[in-house]
């Protein structure tokens, strides 16, 4: 495992988070989404969104965390996670609200070249620790049905599919998703 740590994102991290998001999507999801959709994503637009998420989070329970690889003479941001209370984005179609004790991951990405070094596990563990501090009882996360890597990662951490499904409409193409859940009870 690499030497690394997780910390809260700072406003100056927004551009790097956007770069990682774009790089990861263009690599990991190139067979899931039309090429022109991935090519047309605007890194500056994504950075503005991350800046807002970091500086103007909807609540104290919304967080953006980053994973950092620590080298001999430098550090590198290699991934990030965004999470908070489950809102409408966490719901399956026509599902009632999940309740105030349910948390949701909205993004958890490690740049592919930094994968398999423990960064995802550190991010997920730090996110779960904060959820427990905030009093959440369970958590959910949507994965793309074709994203076997993320599904195996979540399963290895004790998450299971909860039976909910939905599809994102991407340029008139439906991209199916499945939802995973986990209890946040004491380990």
Beta strands, then each sheet from edge to edge (+ up, - down):
strand 1: 4-8
strand 2: 63-70
strand 3: 75-85
strand 4: 102-110
strand 5: 138-144
strand 6: 160-170
strand 7: 173-183
sheet 1: 1+ 2- 3+ 4- 5- 7+ 6-
end
